[in-house]
Amino acid sequence: MLLVLKPLVMTMWRSRAFKELIIAMLERIVTRTDNDLDDLAVKHLKDLLLPDTRVEK
C-alpha cells in the first residue's frame, strides 16, 4: 500500500490545493487541543507552505 501511496502523495505535494488540504486538516486537529504550542506550529507550517507573497527564483 505504501508503494502505491508514496509516489502519489509526493506528486500531489507540489500542488497548492494539496497543501491547503493538509493545513486545513492540521487546523481542525489543533482545535481539539488546549495548548498553544501546536497552534504556533501549524501557523508556522502555514506560513512556510502557503506564503502570501511569491518569491521568484
N, C-alpha and C positions, 0 to 999 in steps of 0.2 A: 504494500500500500504506500509506503514511504517512497518507493522508487517511482510511483506514478505521481504522487502529490508534490514532491520536492521540485521537479522541473517546472510544474505548472505554477506553483507559488513563486518561484524565483523569476519566472517570466512576467507574472502579473504584478510583482512588487514594483516595477518601474512606472506603473500607471498611477495617476493621481486618484482615480476612483478607488483603487485598492487601498491606497494609503489612507484615504478618508474613512473607508470601512474599518480599518484597523484602529484608527484613532477613535471612531465612534464606539466601537466595542470596548476599548480600554476605558473611555469616559463613563460608559454605562457600568462597568465593573467597579470603577473608583467611587461611584456614588454610594455604593453599598458599604464602604468602609468609613471609619470615623477619624482616621488620621489625615494629616495634611501632606505627608511625605509622598504618598502615591499621587496626590493631586499635582504636586510640583513635578514629579517625574513625567506624568502624562503631558503636562503643559510644555515641558522641555522637549519631549518627543514630537509634539505637535509643531512647535517652532522649528525643529530641525527637518521634519518630513514635509511640512506644508508652509514654507516661508511666504511671507506677504509680498516680498519683492523678489524678482527673478534676477539671478546672478548669471551673467554671460561668461562663458569660458574663454 
